């Protein structure tokens, strides 16, 4: 029988799986017990033989040698020392829940735990291609042992010694079975504390502090080029424990926090998690009021589950429960990998048993084959977290300062317009406003509007791309049916109206499509275009639309960027295409022509759909350019809906490192 706790859910209480057997792994297990000094000390030597065949590395001594030989591509080089890459934008935090059924008095089964630890020390290495997960921390969630006995910890400590020998970053907290008590962290000495107390924790990589009682530990490790805190909290905090945890977070006010503990949330059969009675206390007294805590993970209960709660700052806290002791082989030291990807703003989560993975597929028994990896939506999933936005309340990303216009006037700049010197945020652009060409060449912009356009259809905005030189933009509020909206166009005498750019060009712009962008109203509107039709320019080649403008940088219905122009050397059009653009995000686009070929770059990255046919220069009828306007058959046809930031046109091809984002 197992106990039922306050939540009514099953937890890791006195129920021991029958893990004994006479299979091939028994010999390896006996070697481990002898090495640990446990044979003859009242600990049984029954084997780990429930698998069709055991991995050849069942014995720690043998496994350590194997691991050293298999570290191809692993970051932890240099004599097996712990050396994850602290600056890589991808890294992994591993959690390991209740292993208690593997360490139960005379039923000691260390091989699964050792395999998981070897996997961590290998950095999660992929033995086929040599890549690794860049594992930066291992967090055990408590109930390391079944009875909290010294003889059980004598076996456990030898396995964790592999982490100590490598100088690894790890934390081990106490579950209820580790201390065999419902008392809080003031309970005094226990075999757990004698094994994983402050003295040992202080030798681990990234160690920061322990509570005076020794049952709570704080690590701060570096990953993705920034510090992260991992709290390993006792299964029951005292008032002093709560005060310590709050204080250690307050002392590091800009560090995001992952909180691990044994009892916080439980889940129903559908994987929907909710706080336990004790978890509600943790939430109220620690988690909700500390915005730095963005992820919590606990064991204790099964089945696994997850939920998202909103803290006092109004931000998401991901609450996860992971525990597999009820599954085959006491969970087989199953681990969960949280793979952070800061570039994708994603955490990919997977759950698997390295021990079973080490066994050849044809040698796994039926149950082992089912447990090699868990794939339910509470065991394998992805979290979408905009890290900069989520952490902005306590660790805002320093804003790149505005740059002087003179710094952007590179050689051969034809025109440069920016919108940080107009009216206040949200105020309308005056019909008399002149937006100066900052090159001083006279390519100034004047406001225009479609007939019947209401006031406020073109406004100043403080919103801007984080890498934009000017900290401001224009918000265009154009519609298609009917055609309404305000836009800008160059003055009739502007030199750029007559430019053909036959020696090459670079056209750059910052833009953002708002969340309310509607394809029906705004498709094929233009950020930038040139008055004059293809037919007027004498173009009639294949694919020619006689009524379309000679130059457009448009947004399709996808929405995607399209550069469609009529070069001076072609009878038809030349088109570059971008990819679909998510809404409510700033983008930088650059179209670069070296006098022969045109290429589009989005956020400094070349896109795929660039033509191979030479396209020299741009056709012109000497008429104005439009910013935010698009004509068809010589008549205003659409007005842009969205934000446009700095725009620059240069009479030569620029390198990516010369773009306005550089």
C-alpha positions, 0 to 999 in steps of 0.5 A: 500500500502507498499513502494518500497525502493531503491532496488525495494523490499518491506520493512516494511513501512506503511501497517498494517495487519488487526489483530483485532478480537473477538476470545478467546485471546481478554481477555488475551490481555485486561489483558496485556493492563490494566497491562501496563496502556494502556487501556483508553489511546487511545489504542484499546482493540480489541482481538488477536482472529485470532487463533482457540484458544489462548494459556492459557498463553496469559496474561504476568502475567499468562505466567510468572508463567507458564514459571517458572513451565516449566523450567525443564532442563533449564540453566537459573536456580536460581530464573529465572536468565539468566545463559546460560552455557558459556563453552558448545560447543553448544549454540544458538543466536536468532534473531527476525525481524520486530514486527511492526504490533504487536505494531501499535497505537490502534492495540497492540498485545503483546502476540506473542512477549511475547511468543518468549521472554519466549522461550528465557528465557527458553533457548529454552527448549524442554519440552519433554526431558528437554534439551535446546538450551543454548540461549546466546543472543537475537538480535531484528533487528529493526522496533519494532513498526509501528510508533515509538510512545511512546504509542507503546513503553509503550507496548513494554517495558513491554514485554522486561522487562521480559528480564531485570528482568532475567538479559538477554543478548539482543540488540534492534536496531532502524529500520526506523519505530522506528524513522520515519526518514531517518536521521542517528544516530545523529537524537537526542531523540526519543521514541525508544531511550528513551526506548532502549537507553544506560542506559537500554542497560548498564544493559543487560548482556554482555553489552560492549559499546554504541556510543555517540548518543546511537543508536549503541550498542556492546555486548560481551558474552561468549559462547563455552569458548570464547568471541563473539561480537554482534553489534546492529547498527542503520538503518543509520550510520553517519560518526561518527557511522562508526568510532565508529563501526570500533573502537570497533572492533579494540579494540577487535581484536581477537573477532569474530563478528556477525553484526545485522542491519535493512537494509543491503541486500534484496532477490529475490523470489528465496531467493538469497540475494544481498546488498541494496544501503545502504548495499553496503556502510556498506560493503565498510566502515565496513564489508569487511575490518573487517575480524572478521565479519563472519555473518550479519543478517538484517530485513526490506525487505521480502522475506527472503534470504541469500548469501555468500560474500568474504571480503578483507581478502578472507574469507566468510561472511554469509549475511542473511535477515530474515523478516516475517511481511508480513506473517500471524499475522504480523509474529507472532513474528517469531524468527530465532535460530542460533544453533552453534555447535563448535565440528561439525563446523556447525551452524544449522538455524531454523525459527519458532513462539513460540507463535503458538507452544504453541497452541495445534495442534488441536486448531490452525487455518489453517493459524497458522498451516502453520506458526508454523515453516518455512522450506524453504531453506532460513528459515531452513538450516545449515552453514558449518564453520570451526571456527578455520580456519575462525578465524585464521587470527585474533584469531589463535588457539595456536599450541600445542608445540612439545614434547620431544621424551623422554616424549613419551617413556612410559613403554614397548615402542617397537619402536617410529619413528617421522619425524621432524628431517629430511630435510626441508619441501618438500625436498626429503628423501635421499636414505641414510637417517636413521630414528632412533628408538627413543627408542634406541632399534635398530628398525631403518628405511631405505628408499626403493623404487619401481623400476622406481620410480621418484625422490621426491616420498617420501618427508619431510613435516612440516604438522602434526596433531595438537596433534602430539608430533613431528611437522613433517611428511612424504609425500608418493606419491605412485601409484598402476598402475604401482607400484611406490613410496618410503617407509621405512622398519626396518633394518633386525636386528631390534628386533621388526621384531621377536616380537609376542606381545602375552601379548598385544600391542598398535599400534599408527599412525597419518595420513592424506589422501590428497585431491587428494587421488584416490581410483583407485590408492591408495585403500588397500595401507598400513600405516604399514605392516609386510613382510611375507604371511599368507600361509608362517605363516601356516594360512589356516583357513576360510577367509584366503587369503594365499598371504596377509601380516600377519599384515597390517594397511591399507586404503580401497577404502572407504577410511576407516582404516582396521587392518587385522592381523593373531594372533598366536592363530587363523588359520584365520585373525582378522580384526578391521574396522574404518569408512569412513575418509574425505580427507585432515584431520589429523587423529590419529589411535590406535589399542589396544590389551589387550592380548585377544581382539583387539580394534581400536580407531580413534581420541581416540574414539572406533569404532564399528567394533571390533571383539569379538573373542579372538586374541592373539599376531601377527604372524611373520616370523622374517622379516621387518616391512614396513612404507608406503609399502604393499606386496602381494604374497611376492612382493611389491604391493602398496605404500601409498599415503598420510602423516604419522606422529609419529608412536609408538608401545608399548608392552602392552595395553594403555588407551586412556589417554596414547595415543600420543594425550593425 
